[in-house]
Amino acid sequence: MKWHALDGADWAKAIGVGIGVSILTAAFMLATIKAGVSPLPKSLGLAFAETVLRRPLPLPVGLLFHTVWTTAFCVAFVGFFRDALTFLRALWLGIALWLLVLVFFFPVVGWGFFGLSVSPKLIVGAAIPHLLFAVFLWGGCRWVFGRGAPAFS
């Protein structure tokens, strides 16, 4: 795995995909939280921002944390896999980020390892947005960068 040299257009496209993925995943998560369907007590981005800054914050600050984080990983995905932006690679990134949430971010914000101090449902509650992340990342890359690479390898 090596970093591909991205030109200015590729950087702009990758950042655009990242912001798009961030908006779509945040909209899904906020809708499920507001509807009472999500087992998460609040947006993880907001919970993390409040933990880091040690004070209550408005939702837009959490959304900003989410956007920066998501966009950074989308750009990294493009940078490392520019010649093969496949669904399988996007899925593996989504799974890796989901595991990072379970073993790092949930404990940091006080929800316990795997979110178990809140509910075992957080495991699945965090998996679904990460699956969507993979789908949106792959689809966004296919749309913006073209269909040159095989779709699922």
C-alpha positions in Angstrom: 0.0 0.0 0.0 1.6 3.2 -1.1 0.4 6.8 -1.4 -0.5 7.9 -5.0 0.4 11.4 -6.0 -2.8 13.2 -6.3 -3.1 16.3 -8.6 -5.2 19.3 -7.6 -8.3 17.9 -9.3 -8.0 14.6 -7.5 -7.6 16.4 -4.1 -10.7 18.5 -4.8 -12.7 15.4 -5.9 -11.5 13.4 -2.8 -12.4 16.2 -0.4 -15.8 16.6 -2.2 -16.5 12.9 -1.8 -15.5 13.1 1.8 -17.8 16.0 2.5 -20.7 14.3 0.7 -20.1 11.1 2.6 -20.0 13.1 5.8 -23.3 14.8 5.0 -25.1 11.6 4.1 -23.9 9.6 7.1 -24.6 12.5 9.5 -28.1 12.9 8.1 -28.8 9.2 8.6 -27.4 9.2 12.1 -29.2 12.4 13.2 -32.5 11.1 11.7 -32.2 7.8 13.6 -31.3 9.6 16.9 -34.2 12.1 16.5 -36.6 9.2 15.7 -35.5 7.3 18.8 -34.4 4.4 16.6 -30.7 4.7 17.3 -29.3 3.2 20.5 -26.6 5.9 20.6 -27.5 8.5 23.3 -26.2 11.3 21.1 -24.1 12.0 18.1 -20.7 10.4 18.7 -19.0 13.4 17.0 -20.7 15.6 19.6 -19.9 13.3 22.5 -16.2 13.2 21.4 -16.0 17.0 21.0 -17.6 17.5 24.4 -15.1 15.1 26.0 -12.1 16.7 24.3 -13.2 20.2 25.1 -14.6 19.3 28.5 -17.9 21.2 28.2 -21.3 21.0 26.6 -21.4 22.0 23.0 -24.0 22.7 20.3 -24.6 20.0 17.7 -22.8 21.9 14.8 -19.5 21.4 16.7 -20.0 17.7 16.7 -21.0 17.7 13.1 -17.8 19.6 12.3 -15.7 16.9 14.1 -17.6 14.3 12.2 -17.0 16.1 8.8 -13.3 16.5 9.4 -12.8 12.9 10.5 -14.9 11.5 7.7 -13.3 13.7 5.0 -9.8 12.8 6.2 -10.5 9.1 5.8 -12.1 9.5 2.4 -9.1 11.4 1.2 -6.8 8.8 2.6 -8.9 6.1 0.8 -8.4 7.9 -2.5 -4.7 8.6 -1.8 -3.9 5.0 -1.0 -6.2 3.3 -3.5 -6.6 5.8 -6.4 -6.1 3.1 -9.0 -8.5 0.6 -7.4 -11.4 2.4 -5.5 -13.3 -0.8 -5.0 -16.3 -1.6 -2.8 -14.4 -4.3 -1.0 -11.6 -1.8 0.0 -14.2 0.8 1.1 -15.9 -1.9 3.1 -12.7 -2.9 4.8 -12.1 0.7 5.7 -15.6 1.0 7.1 -15.1 -2.1 9.2 -11.7 -0.8 10.5 -13.3 2.5 11.5 -16.2 0.7 13.2 -13.8 -1.3 15.2 -11.9 1.9 16.1 -15.1 3.4 17.3 -15.9 0.3 19.5 -12.5 0.0 21.2 -11.4 3.6 21.3 -14.1 6.3 20.8 -16.8 4.6 22.9 -14.6 4.2 25.9 -13.2 7.7 25.5 -16.7 9.3 25.6 -17.7 7.1 28.6 -19.9 4.6 26.8 -17.5 1.7 27.7 -15.7 -0.8 25.6 -17.9 -1.8 22.7 -20.5 0.7 24.1 -21.5 -1.9 26.7 -21.9 0.5 29.5 -24.8 2.0 27.5 -26.2 -1.0 25.7 -25.0 -3.9 23.6 -27.2 -2.4 20.8 -24.5 0.2 20.3 -22.4 -2.4 18.5 -25.0 -2.8 15.7 -26.0 0.9 16.1 -22.4 1.9 15.1 -22.1 -0.8 12.4 -24.9 0.4 10.2 -23.5 3.9 9.7 -20.1 2.4 8.9 -21.6 0.1 6.3 -23.4 3.2 4.8 -20.0 5.0 5.0 -18.5 2.2 2.8 -21.4 2.3 0.3 -21.4 6.1 0.1 -17.6 6.2 -0.2 -17.5 3.6 -3.0 -20.5 5.1 -4.8 -19.1 8.7 -4.5 -15.7 7.6 -5.8 -17.3 5.7 -8.7 -19.3 8.7 -9.6 -16.5 11.3 -9.3 -13.5 9.3 -10.4 -15.2 7.1 -13.0 -15.7 3.4 -13.4 -12.2 2.4 -14.5 -11.5 0.1 -11.6 -13.3 -3.2 -11.0 -16.3 -2.6 -8.7 -15.9 -5.3 -6.1 -12.4 -6.8 -6.1 
